[in-house]
Amino acid sequence: MEKLKLGMIGGGDGSFIGAIHRNAAYLDNYYELVCGSFSRDFNNSLETGKKLFLNPKRIYKSYEDMIDQESKLDSSIRMDVVSIVTPNHVHFDPAFKALNKGFPVIIDKPMTYDSNEALKLVKVVNETGLPFAVTHTYTGYPMVKEAKQLIQSGKIGKLRKVAVEYPQGWLTSNLESTKNKQASWRTDPKKSGIAGSMGDIGTHAANMVEYVTGKKIIKLFSKVNTVVDGRKLEDDGNVLITLENNIEGNLMTSQIATGEENDLKIRVWGENGGIEWKHSSPNTLLLKLNGSPNQIYRSGVDNSYLSNFSLANCRTPSGHPEGFIEAFANIYRNFAFSIMNHKNNKKDRYEYDYPTVNDGYRGMKFIDAVIESSKKKKWINL
């Protein structure tokens, strides 16, 4: 095997998520960054590439140039896969162009600017058969995978109810007016799309529900709100959700929850018990069986009671912190396996899963339904 040669679009100096993607890709040594178009500002791109020790000839002025020029290089040196870490409005076009040149794509969420673009990506992925991943990071945590496995095994019985919440407090003031780069594009409908918090973190919450339960959200009723004066997109919202098999639930996101950092939390209840996982304590999963004391599951490579599905994504011995970069890296590593399998006409293994283009499309449909429901004050089918 050889390392996968990675090209990156976005993630230049001043980017928050670019370095996260690169660190995640590097962790298992399956990728080597060989080229990039890191910013619309070519000077920024050049400076970023210099810091990353890239060949200056493979730092491109635009993603169009990068995709076109790389596709013409000999297979021994050209990039194998493209990572797209730009704001939402610059997701679709580079992904579409890369796929049509034969390059697998791994992309930040939400997958596109709107659901029409997302549907086009679904179609081209189906036509080309190329691997495509969306970085819904939280599905990479071992204890999230264990929760999914426990539910699938029937441990808590027939599902009855689910609750997920994702509070943040970083936009509790009008941060975008200070020219904060991250706040500016996330609150700009021309760059973010029709949703603010529901697009940025609500898609994570919805994806978490569908991933852990294995059931799709089929309809919802929402009320979103813009709390901070002058803000162009909603920064807070509550959603009633109905999943397949008449499972009811609720979903909350907020970016004006003052004092909160990033406390994603999911709870699922069945006939025989429930599970609970939260991002502030990611190594722990609570199993609450009816008539029994709560059980504490902990991630770690030597836990004999964990499923192979979870253990395949554990990295550190029991009791050692295992966090965000590791979860992110699980997606990059599992995607690397998928690319290698694609090259060798092999099937992917179940325990090395990752969010796909279909998950990305589901996220965009969720955004549409949430905004439409809030405007029309009625239930909307997904």
C-alpha positions in Angstrom: 0.0 0.0 0.0 1.0 3.6 -0.6 -0.2 6.7 1.2 -3.2 8.4 -0.3 -2.2 11.7 -1.9 -4.5 14.4 -0.5 -5.5 17.7 -2.1 -7.2 20.3 0.0 -9.6 23.1 -1.0 -10.0 25.8 1.7 -8.4 25.7 5.1 -5.9 28.5 4.6 -4.5 30.8 7.4 -7.5 32.1 9.4 -9.5 29.0 8.9 -10.7 27.1 12.0 -11.6 23.7 10.5 -8.7 23.3 8.0 -6.1 22.4 10.6 -8.6 20.0 12.2 -9.0 18.2 8.9 -5.3 18.0 8.3 -4.5 16.8 11.8 -7.2 14.1 11.5 -5.9 13.0 8.1 -2.3 12.8 9.4 -3.1 10.8 12.6 -3.0 7.3 11.0 -0.4 8.1 8.4 -2.7 7.0 5.5 -2.6 10.4 3.8 0.0 12.8 2.5 -1.0 16.4 1.7 0.5 17.0 -1.8 -1.4 20.0 -3.1 -3.9 22.7 -2.3 -5.9 25.8 -3.1 -6.3 27.0 0.4 -7.9 30.5 -0.1 -9.3 32.8 -2.8 -6.4 35.1 -1.7 -3.5 33.5 -3.5 -1.0 35.1 -1.1 -2.8 33.4 1.8 -2.7 30.1 -0.2 1.0 30.4 -0.9 1.8 31.2 2.7 -0.3 28.3 4.0 1.3 25.9 1.5 4.7 27.1 2.6 4.0 26.4 6.3 2.8 23.0 5.2 6.0 22.3 3.3 4.3 21.9 -0.1 5.9 22.1 -3.5 5.1 25.7 -4.6 4.2 24.4 -8.0 1.3 22.5 -6.5 -0.2 25.4 -4.6 -2.9 26.6 -7.0 -4.6 29.9 -7.6 -8.1 28.3 -7.7 -9.7 25.0 -7.0 -10.6 24.8 -10.7 -7.0 25.0 -11.6 -6.1 22.4 -9.0 -8.6 19.8 -10.1 -7.8 20.3 -13.8 -4.1 20.3 -13.4 -3.9 17.4 -11.0 -6.1 15.3 -13.2 -3.5 15.6 -16.0 -0.6 14.4 -13.8 0.8 10.9 -13.9 -1.0 8.6 -11.4 2.2 8.1 -9.5 2.2 11.8 -8.3 -1.3 13.2 -8.7 -3.7 13.6 -5.8 -5.9 10.6 -5.0 -8.6 12.3 -3.0 -9.9 15.9 -2.4 -10.8 17.4 1.0 -13.2 20.4 0.8 -13.2 22.6 3.9 -14.6 25.8 2.5 -17.8 27.8 3.7 -21.1 26.2 2.6 -21.5 28.1 -0.7 -18.2 26.8 -2.0 -18.9 23.1 -1.3 -20.9 22.0 -4.4 -18.9 23.2 -7.3 -15.4 21.8 -6.3 -17.0 18.5 -5.2 -18.9 18.2 -8.5 -15.8 19.0 -10.5 -13.6 16.7 -8.5 -16.0 13.7 -8.8 -16.3 14.3 -12.6 -12.5 14.1 -12.8 -12.5 10.8 -11.0 -11.5 12.0 -7.5 -13.1 10.7 -4.3 -14.3 13.6 -2.0 -14.4 14.2 1.7 -16.3 17.3 2.6 -17.3 19.4 5.7 -21.0 19.6 6.7 -23.6 20.8 5.8 -22.8 19.1 2.5 -23.9 21.9 0.2 -25.5 25.4 0.1 -29.0 23.9 -0.6 -30.7 20.6 -1.2 -30.8 21.0 -5.0 -27.0 21.0 -5.0 -27.0 18.0 -2.6 -29.2 16.0 -4.9 -26.9 16.6 -7.8 -24.0 15.3 -5.8 -26.0 12.2 -4.9 -26.6 11.6 -8.6 -23.0 12.0 -9.6 -21.7 9.8 -6.8 -24.2 7.1 -7.8 -23.1 7.4 -11.5 -19.4 7.3 -10.8 -19.4 4.9 -7.9 -16.7 7.0 -6.2 -16.3 7.1 -2.4 -17.7 10.2 -0.8 -17.6 11.2 2.9 -19.2 14.0 5.0 -17.5 14.9 8.2 -20.3 14.5 10.7 -17.6 14.1 13.3 -19.6 12.9 16.3 -20.4 9.6 14.6 -16.7 8.8 14.9 -16.7 8.5 18.7 -16.4 4.9 19.9 -19.1 5.3 22.5 -21.5 6.7 19.9 -20.8 3.6 17.8 -21.4 1.5 20.9 -24.7 3.2 21.5 -25.7 2.4 17.9 -24.6 -1.3 18.4 -26.5 -1.6 21.7 -29.7 -0.4 20.1 -29.3 -2.6 17.0 -28.8 -5.6 19.3 -32.1 -5.0 21.0 -30.5 -4.3 24.4 -33.0 -1.6 25.3 -35.9 -3.1 23.4 -38.3 -1.5 20.9 -37.5 2.2 20.7 -40.0 4.7 22.1 -38.5 8.2 22.3 -35.4 10.1 21.5 -34.0 13.5 22.6 -31.0 15.4 21.3 -29.7 18.8 22.1 -26.8 20.9 20.9 -26.2 24.1 22.8 -23.4 26.6 22.1 -22.9 30.1 23.4 -20.3 31.6 21.1 -22.8 33.7 19.1 -24.6 35.1 22.2 -23.6 38.6 21.0 -23.4 40.1 17.5 -19.9 38.7 16.9 -20.3 39.1 13.1 -20.2 42.9 13.5 -16.6 42.6 14.8 -15.5 41.1 11.5 -15.0 37.7 13.1 -14.4 35.5 10.1 -16.1 32.4 11.5 -19.2 34.3 12.7 -19.4 36.4 9.5 -19.9 33.7 7.0 -22.0 31.5 9.3 -24.6 34.2 9.8 -24.6 35.4 6.1 -27.4 33.7 4.1 -25.4 34.3 0.9 -22.7 32.0 2.2 -24.4 29.8 4.8 -27.7 29.1 3.1 -31.2 29.4 4.5 -30.3 28.3 8.0 -27.9 29.5 10.7 -27.7 27.3 13.8 -29.9 24.6 12.3 -27.5 24.3 9.4 -24.3 24.6 11.3 -25.1 22.3 14.3 -28.7 21.2 13.8 -27.5 18.9 10.9 -25.1 17.3 13.4 -28.0 16.7 15.9 -30.3 15.3 13.2 -27.5 13.0 11.8 -26.8 11.8 15.4 -30.4 10.8 15.8 -30.6 8.8 12.6 -27.1 7.3 13.0 -27.6 6.0 16.6 -31.2 4.8 16.2 -30.9 3.5 12.7 -34.3 5.2 11.9 -35.0 8.1 9.6 -36.7 11.3 10.6 -39.9 11.3 8.5 -41.6 14.5 9.7 -41.1 17.5 12.0 -42.6 20.6 13.5 -40.2 23.4 14.3 -40.0 26.9 15.7 -36.8 28.8 15.1 -35.8 32.2 16.4 -33.3 34.9 15.8 -32.4 36.2 19.3 -29.5 38.6 18.6 -30.7 41.9 17.1 -29.5 42.4 13.5 -28.6 38.8 12.8 -29.8 37.6 9.4 -30.2 33.9 10.2 -31.8 32.0 13.1 -29.5 31.3 16.1 -31.9 29.2 18.2 -34.6 26.6 17.6 -36.7 23.7 18.8 -38.0 20.8 16.7 -40.5 18.0 17.4 -39.5 15.0 15.3 -41.2 11.8 14.3 -39.0 8.9 13.2 -39.9 5.7 11.5 -41.9 3.1 13.5 -43.8 6.0 15.3 -40.8 6.9 17.4 -41.3 10.5 18.8 -38.6 12.9 19.9 -37.3 16.4 20.2 -34.3 18.2 18.9 -32.9 21.5 20.2 -30.0 23.6 18.9 -28.9 27.0 20.1 -25.8 29.2 19.5 -26.9 31.8 22.0 -27.0 29.5 25.1 -24.7 31.7 27.1 -21.9 29.8 28.8 -22.2 26.7 26.8 -19.3 25.4 24.7 -20.2 22.4 22.6 -22.4 20.1 24.6 -24.1 17.8 22.2 -26.2 15.2 24.0 -28.4 12.4 22.9 -30.7 10.1 24.9 -32.7 7.2 23.5 -35.4 5.2 25.4 -36.8 1.8 24.6 -39.1 -0.7 26.2 -36.4 -2.1 28.4 -34.1 0.8 29.1 -32.3 3.8 27.7 -28.9 5.1 26.6 -27.3 8.5 27.1 -24.1 10.0 25.6 -22.8 13.6 25.8 -19.9 15.3 24.1 -18.6 16.8 27.3 -17.8 13.3 28.5 -17.3 11.4 25.3 -15.5 8.3 26.7 -18.6 7.4 28.7 -21.9 5.9 27.7 -24.7 5.3 30.1 -27.0 2.2 29.8 -30.1 2.5 31.9 -31.9 -0.9 32.1 -35.3 -1.1 33.7 -35.1 -2.4 37.3 -31.3 -2.4 37.3 -28.6 0.1 38.4 -27.2 2.3 35.6 -24.3 0.8 33.8 -21.3 2.9 32.8 -19.6 1.8 29.5 -16.1 3.3 28.9 -14.1 3.4 25.7 -10.7 1.7 25.6 -8.9 -0.9 23.7 -8.9 -3.5 26.5 -12.7 -3.4 27.4 -13.8 -6.9 26.7 -17.5 -5.9 27.1 -17.4 -3.5 24.1 -18.5 -4.5 20.6 -16.0 -5.0 17.8 -17.8 -2.1 16.1 -16.8 0.2 18.9 -13.3 -1.3 19.5 -12.4 -0.9 15.8 -12.6 2.9 16.4 -10.9 3.0 19.9 -7.4 4.4 19.9 -6.2 4.8 23.5 -6.1 2.5 26.6 -8.9 2.7 29.1 -8.9 5.8 31.2 -7.0 7.9 28.7 -8.7 10.8 27.0 -10.0 10.1 23.5 -11.5 13.1 21.9 -12.5 15.3 18.9 -9.4 14.8 16.7 -9.5 11.0 17.2 -13.2 10.9 16.3 -12.5 13.1 13.2 -9.5 10.8 12.4 -11.8 7.7 12.5 -13.8 9.2 9.6 -10.6 10.0 7.6 -9.2 6.6 8.4 -12.3 4.7 7.5 -12.7 6.7 4.4 -9.1 5.8 3.4 -10.0 2.1 3.7 -13.0 2.7 1.5 -10.8 4.4 -1.2 -8.3 1.6 -1.1 -11.2 -1.0 -1.3 -12.6 0.9 -4.3 -9.3 0.7 -6.0 -9.0 -3.0 -5.4 -12.7 -3.9 -6.0 -13.3 -4.9 -2.4 -16.3 -4.3 -0.2 -16.1 -2.0 2.9 -16.1 -3.6 6.3 -19.1 -2.7 8.5 -17.0 -1.6 11.5 -15.2 1.0 9.4 -18.2 3.1 8.5 -18.4 6.9 7.8 -21.1 9.4 6.8 -21.9 9.2 3.1 -23.4 11.5 0.4 -26.8 10.2 1.4 -26.3 11.3 5.0 -25.3 14.7 3.6 -28.4 14.9 1.5 -30.6 14.0 4.5 -29.0 16.9 6.4 -30.0 19.3 3.6 -33.6 18.0 3.5 -33.7 18.4 7.3 -32.7 22.1 7.0 -35.4 22.7 4.3 -38.1 21.1 6.5 -37.1 23.0 9.6 -37.2 26.4 8.0 -40.4 25.6 6.1 -42.1 24.3 9.2 -41.2 27.3 11.2 -42.5 29.7 8.6 -45.8 27.8 7.9 -46.3 26.7 11.5 -47.2 23.1 10.5 -45.7 19.6 10.3 -43.5 19.0 7.2 -42.6 15.6 5.8 -39.0 14.9 4.9 
